[in-house]
Amino acid sequence: MSVILILVLASLSLAGLFLAAFVWAVRSGQFDDTQTPSLRVLTEDGPSSLPLAGKPGPETITKHEHRNI
């Protein structure tokens, strides 16, 4: 019977911790804007930062190669 009491108290304290974390998240603004981050992927930020095909990027040039800029 004492094991059940320990388990009930442990589960209630864990539920209280989750409730406190949820209240903290709501008060700190974690749930203010849930739509924009998913839509931000669809917008274009301008030119891609990836190197063009056929042209090595600055990180792919070895110390023996010289690139004319």
C-alpha positions in Angstrom: 0.0 0.0 0.0 2.9 2.4 0.7 4.2 1.8 -2.9 0.9 3.1 -4.3 1.2 6.2 -2.1 4.8 6.8 -3.3 3.8 6.4 -7.0 0.8 8.7 -6.6 2.9 11.4 -5.0 5.6 10.9 -7.6 3.1 11.2 -10.5 1.5 14.3 -9.0 4.8 16.0 -8.5 5.8 15.2 -12.1 2.5 16.6 -13.3 3.1 19.7 -11.3 6.5 20.1 -12.9 5.0 19.8 -16.3 2.3 22.3 -15.5 4.9 24.7 -14.2 7.0 24.3 -17.3 3.9 24.9 -19.5 3.0 28.1 -17.5 6.6 29.3 -17.8 6.5 28.7 -21.6 3.2 30.6 -22.0 4.4 33.6 -19.9 7.7 33.8 -21.7 6.1 34.0 -25.1 7.0 30.6 -26.5 3.5 30.2 -28.0 3.0 33.7 -29.3 3.6 33.0 -33.0 3.3 29.4 -34.1 2.4 30.1 -37.8 5.4 32.2 -39.0 8.3 29.6 -38.5 6.5 27.1 -40.7 5.9 29.6 -43.4 9.4 31.1 -43.3 10.7 28.1 -45.2 8.6 29.0 -48.2 10.0 32.6 -48.6 13.1 33.3 -50.6 15.9 35.0 -48.8 17.8 36.0 -52.0 20.7 34.4 -53.7 21.7 31.0 -52.4 24.9 30.8 -50.3 25.8 27.5 -52.1 28.5 27.7 -54.8 27.4 27.4 -58.4 27.9 24.1 -60.2 31.4 23.8 -61.7 32.9 26.7 -59.7 34.6 25.6 -56.5 33.7 27.5 -53.4 36.4 29.2 -51.2 36.4 26.3 -48.8 37.2 23.7 -51.6 40.3 25.4 -52.8 43.5 23.9 -51.5 46.6 25.8 -50.6 48.3 24.8 -53.9 45.5 26.2 -56.1 45.2 29.9 -56.9 42.0 31.5 -57.7 41.8 34.6 -59.9 39.2 36.9 -58.4 
